[in-house]
């Protein structure tokens, strides 16, 4: 099971290719399926968290605060700047900005573990940035994309509460008050989360097949550039602030990997043009491929402490 989970980028790549070839194989997974699926992913994240994880902010404030600051400054500004630089169509530009304004990705903690990074720091940043997303994601998206299309700020806020705060809070409560049940659920929840996010990505790519083909390399290059710059800038800023390679790796991975599933859900439910969700789907594929690559490279750099 662990090998299947760790091969998540491969499954995302294969199913995305299949979705481009025959969209109907995956487009059935839409609407309420995506809503409930993302809720399951967030519940899985909540099961892995404990209230004590938030104490890492107090124990190592520099690294945690630097990562969270970068998450909601550098990434949103990069999203806006890259969308402008590559002259993306309005729907794709808004979609790129939206995913750049999302919190850390659900797979970031696993990638940090594989990269021999500071997993505790990663977990604390994921937890805090996810809760902050309730306010930060809709506000930043409105600020940066509001001049491009009309942004439903209230809808983004309520959607984030429904599929992030409620399931994660339930996971935290189960983890604290029902540890035996939590342990049983945790054995299967990572695999279920991988299956669900793969289906979400493939479904959105299938639904946006024509737009992806029409936009060609510009969309792919824009998303790739967003994540490469996010990983790179966050690593060097993190290293400058903390002086620790392990902390810098965690900050880099946390900032570079966005919660693309959340971005896709918010895009599908709050914007009229379905193409707005496409950058989130492409982002999910790219950040996992890049994250897996840097994890493999960093895991071999034993001399870096």
TORDRENZA-860415 format. One record per residue (C-alpha): x negated, y, z negated. Coordinates in steps of 0.25 Angstrom, whole numbers. Example, Ala and Ser with C-alpha at 12.3 -4.5 7.8 and 13.67 -1.06 7.14 Angstrom:
east,north,up
-49,-18,-31 $
-55,-4,-29 $
//
This chain:
east,north,up
0,0,0 $
-11,9,-3 $
-18,8,10 $
-4,10,17 $
-3,23,9 $
-17,28,12 $
-15,26,27 $
-4,36,26 $
-11,45,37 $
-11,33,47 $
4,30,45 $
7,45,47 $
-1,46,59 $
5,33,65 $
19,36,62 $
17,51,67 $
12,45,81 $
24,35,81 $
34,47,78 $
28,55,90 $
30,42,99 $
44,39,94 $
50,49,85 $
63,41,82 $
55,31,74 $
53,41,63 $
63,53,65 $
74,45,58 $
66,48,45 $
72,63,44 $
81,71,36 $
84,65,22 $
74,54,24 $
63,65,24 $
69,72,12 $
70,59,4 $
56,54,9 $
49,67,5 $
56,66,-9 $
50,52,-10 $
36,57,-7 $
38,68,-17 $
43,58,-28 $
31,49,-25 $
22,61,-27 $
29,64,-40 $
27,49,-45 $
12,51,-44 $
12,64,-52 $
12,67,-67 $
14,80,-74 $
0,78,-79 $
-5,80,-65 $
-1,95,-65 $
-11,96,-77 $
-22,95,-67 $
-19,110,-63 $
-23,114,-77 $
-36,104,-78 $
-41,109,-64 $
-34,122,-61 $
-44,126,-50 $
-43,115,-41 $
-28,113,-42 $
-25,128,-41 $
-34,129,-29 $
-27,118,-22 $
-13,123,-24 $
-17,137,-20 $
-23,132,-7 $
-10,123,-5 $
-1,135,-5 $
-11,146,1 $
-21,140,11 $
-12,129,17 $
1,138,20 $
-8,149,26 $
-15,139,34 $
-2,134,39 $
2,147,43 $
-11,151,49 $
-12,138,57 $
2,139,62 $
-1,153,67 $
-14,149,73 $
-9,137,81 $
4,145,85 $
13,134,81 $
28,135,85 $
36,141,73 $
42,128,68 $
28,121,68 $
22,133,62 $
32,134,50 $
30,119,48 $
15,120,47 $
16,132,37 $
27,124,29 $
18,111,28 $
6,120,24 $
15,126,13 $
18,112,7 $
11,106,-5 $
0,95,-6 $
4,83,2 $
9,70,-5 $
-3,62,0 $
-14,72,-5 $
-16,64,-18 $
-19,51,-11 $
-28,58,-1 $
-35,64,-13 $
-37,51,-20 $
-43,45,-7 $
-52,57,-6 $
-58,56,-20 $
-52,70,-23 $
-47,75,-36 $
-33,67,-36 $
-28,74,-49 $
-30,88,-43 $
-23,83,-30 $
-11,78,-38 $
-10,91,-46 $
-11,99,-34 $
0,91,-27 $
9,92,-39 $
8,107,-41 $
8,111,-26 $
20,102,-23 $
28,109,-35 $
24,122,-30 $
28,119,-16 $
43,122,-20 $
40,136,-20 $
27,137,-12 $
31,130,1 $
43,137,4 $
38,151,0 $
25,149,8 $
32,143,20 $
42,155,20 $
30,165,19 $
22,159,30 $
32,154,40 $
44,163,37 $
40,172,48 $
40,160,58 $
54,154,55 $
64,156,44 $
60,148,32 $
70,142,22 $
63,145,9 $
74,140,0 $
75,127,8 $
60,124,7 $
61,127,-8 $
73,118,-10 $
67,107,-1 $
54,107,-9 $
61,105,-22 $
70,94,-17 $
59,85,-10 $
47,89,-19 $
50,94,-33 $
62,84,-36 $
55,71,-32 $
41,75,-38 $
48,79,-51 $
55,65,-51 $
42,58,-48 $
35,66,-60 $
47,62,-69 $
46,47,-65 $
31,47,-67 $
32,53,-81 $
45,46,-86 $
45,33,-79 $
30,29,-76 $
33,14,-73 $
43,17,-63 $
34,28,-57 $
23,18,-56 $
32,8,-48 $
36,19,-39 $
22,24,-37 $
18,11,-31 $
27,13,-19 $
29,28,-18 $
16,31,-11 $
19,21,0 $
33,26,1 $
28,41,2 $
19,37,13 $
30,31,21 $
39,42,19 $
29,53,23 $
25,45,35 $
40,44,40 $
42,59,37 $
30,63,46 $
33,54,57 $
48,58,57 $
44,73,58 $
34,70,69 $
44,62,76 $
55,73,75 $
45,84,79 $
38,75,91 $
42,85,102 $
37,97,94 $
24,90,90 $
21,86,104 $
24,101,109 $
15,107,99 $
4,98,102 $
-9,100,96 $
-6,114,90 $
2,108,79 $
-7,96,76 $
-19,106,76 $
-12,116,67 $
-8,105,56 $
-22,99,57 $
-29,112,55 $
-19,115,43 $
-24,103,36 $
-38,103,39 $
-40,118,34 $
-31,114,22 $
-40,103,18 $
-53,110,21 $
-50,124,14 $
-44,117,2 $
-56,108,0 $
-66,120,1 $
-58,129,-8 $
-56,118,-18 $
-70,114,-18 $
-74,129,-20 $
-64,130,-32 $
-66,117,-39 $
-81,113,-35 $
-76,99,-34 $
-75,91,-21 $
-64,81,-27 $
-56,93,-31 $
-58,100,-18 $
-54,87,-10 $
-41,87,-18 $
-38,101,-15 $
-41,99,-1 $
-32,87,1 $
-21,93,-7 $
-21,106,1 $
-23,99,14 $
-12,89,13 $
2,95,13 $
15,89,9 $
19,88,23 $
32,79,20 $
37,91,12 $
34,101,23 $
41,92,33 $
53,91,24 $
54,106,22 $
52,108,36 $
63,99,41 $
73,104,31 $
71,119,31 $
67,123,46 $
76,121,58 $
65,117,67 $
61,102,64 $
48,105,70 $
44,113,57 $
42,99,51 $
32,94,61 $
19,101,55 $
22,94,42 $
23,80,49 $
10,83,56 $
4,89,43 $
7,76,36 $
-1,68,46 $
-13,77,47 $
-15,80,32 $
-15,65,29 $
-25,62,40 $
-34,73,36 $
-32,70,21 $
-36,55,23 $
-48,59,31 $
-54,68,21 $
-50,58,10 $
-58,48,17 $
-70,57,19 $
-70,63,5 $
-69,49,-1 $
-83,46,4 $
-89,59,-1 $
-92,53,-15 $
-103,63,-18 $
-93,75,-18 $
-88,77,-32 $
//
